[in-house]
Amino acid sequence: MNIEEFRTYCLSKKYVTESFPFDHKTLVFKVANKMFALSGLEHYPASVNLKCNPEKAIELREQYSEITEGYHMSKVHWNTVIIEGKLPNKLIKELIDHSYNLVVKGLTKKLQKELGFL
């Protein structure tokens, strides 16, 4: 998966916005103003940071060399994933979905209901 395919997939999800809140080279994706994915556009091969529950994060890091502790993020809750390489697109999409869903589940019940997630 290249960075454009990653971007398109992230933006296909409900209530997702993209921005450059940190600098001109770090693309951030948010749902309901909460970050679920980001990518340093200068990295090659392309890599992204995705939120992950702690147990699953450890399993993924042990299983795939392309998945490591989150770069400049909480090492417990974030993974860095090399998306241009050996990982199948299906797995990358599952990891994006997992990150997105974790953030949505962390929203208040009131906001989840307002946005139609409940």
C-alpha positions as CSV (number, residue, x, y, z in Angstrom):
1,M,0.0,0.0,0.0
2,N,1.4,3.4,-0.8
3,I,0.7,6.6,1.1
4,E,-2.0,7.8,-1.3
5,E,-3.9,4.5,-0.9
6,F,-3.5,4.8,2.9
7,R,-4.8,8.4,2.8
8,T,-7.8,7.4,0.6
9,Y,-8.7,4.6,2.9
10,C,-8.5,6.7,6.1
11,L,-10.6,9.4,4.5
12,S,-13.3,6.9,3.5
13,K,-14.2,6.4,7.1
14,K,-17.0,8.4,8.8
15,Y,-16.1,11.8,10.3
16,V,-12.4,11.6,9.4
17,T,-10.4,14.8,8.9
18,E,-6.8,15.2,7.9
19,S,-4.5,18.0,8.9
20,F,-0.9,19.0,9.5
21,P,-1.1,20.1,13.2
22,F,2.6,19.5,14.1
23,D,4.5,20.6,10.9
24,H,4.3,20.5,7.1
25,K,5.4,16.9,6.8
26,T,3.4,15.0,9.4
27,L,0.0,14.1,8.1
28,V,-2.6,13.4,10.9
29,F,-6.0,11.7,10.6
30,K,-8.6,12.3,13.3
31,V,-12.1,11.0,14.0
32,A,-14.2,13.5,16.0
33,N,-11.1,15.5,16.6
34,K,-9.2,12.5,18.1
35,M,-6.1,11.2,16.4
36,F,-6.1,7.6,15.1
37,A,-3.4,7.7,12.4
38,L,-0.4,9.8,11.4
39,S,2.5,9.6,8.9
40,G,5.7,11.4,8.4
41,L,5.6,12.0,4.7
42,E,9.4,12.1,4.4
43,H,9.8,8.5,5.5
44,Y,10.8,5.9,2.9
45,P,9.5,3.3,2.8
46,A,6.3,4.9,3.9
47,S,5.3,4.2,7.5
48,V,2.4,5.2,9.6
49,N,1.6,5.2,13.3
50,L,-1.6,3.5,14.3
51,K,-3.3,3.2,17.7
52,C,-3.5,-0.4,19.0
53,N,-4.6,-2.2,22.2
54,P,-1.6,-3.2,24.2
55,E,-1.9,-7.0,24.0
56,K,-2.5,-6.9,20.2
57,A,0.4,-4.4,19.7
58,I,2.9,-6.9,21.3
59,E,1.5,-9.8,19.2
60,L,1.8,-7.8,16.0
61,R,5.4,-6.7,16.8
62,E,6.4,-10.3,17.5
63,Q,4.8,-11.6,14.3
64,Y,5.8,-8.9,11.7
65,S,9.2,-7.2,11.4
66,E,7.4,-4.3,9.6
67,I,5.5,-3.5,12.8
68,T,7.4,-1.8,15.7
69,E,6.8,0.3,18.7
70,G,5.2,3.7,17.9
71,Y,7.8,6.2,16.8
72,H,7.6,9.3,19.0
73,M,4.4,7.9,20.5
74,S,3.3,5.9,23.5
75,K,5.0,2.6,23.0
76,V,2.2,0.8,24.8
77,H,-0.7,2.1,22.6
78,W,0.8,2.9,19.2
79,N,2.6,0.9,16.5
80,T,4.6,2.1,13.6
81,V,3.7,0.1,10.5
82,I,5.7,0.1,7.3
83,I,3.0,0.1,4.7
84,E,5.2,0.0,1.6
85,G,6.6,-3.5,1.8
86,K,5.6,-7.0,2.6
87,L,2.4,-6.5,4.6
88,P,-0.7,-7.3,2.7
89,N,-3.1,-4.4,2.1
90,K,-5.9,-6.4,3.8
91,L,-3.8,-6.5,7.1
92,I,-3.0,-2.8,6.8
93,K,-6.7,-1.9,6.4
94,E,-7.5,-4.1,9.4
95,L,-5.0,-2.2,11.5
96,I,-6.4,1.1,10.3
97,D,-9.9,-0.1,11.2
98,H,-8.7,-1.3,14.6
99,S,-7.1,2.1,15.4
100,Y,-10.2,4.0,14.2
101,N,-12.5,1.8,16.2
102,L,-10.4,2.2,19.4
103,V,-10.7,5.9,19.1
104,V,-14.5,5.8,18.4
105,K,-15.0,3.5,21.4
106,G,-13.1,6.1,23.5
107,L,-15.5,8.9,22.6
108,T,-18.2,9.7,25.1
109,K,-21.5,7.7,24.7
110,K,-23.2,11.0,24.0
111,L,-20.9,11.9,21.1
112,Q,-21.0,8.3,19.8
113,K,-24.8,8.6,19.7
114,E,-24.7,12.1,18.1
115,L,-22.4,10.8,15.3
116,G,-24.5,7.7,14.7
117,F,-22.0,5.1,16.1
118,L,-24.5,3.7,18.6
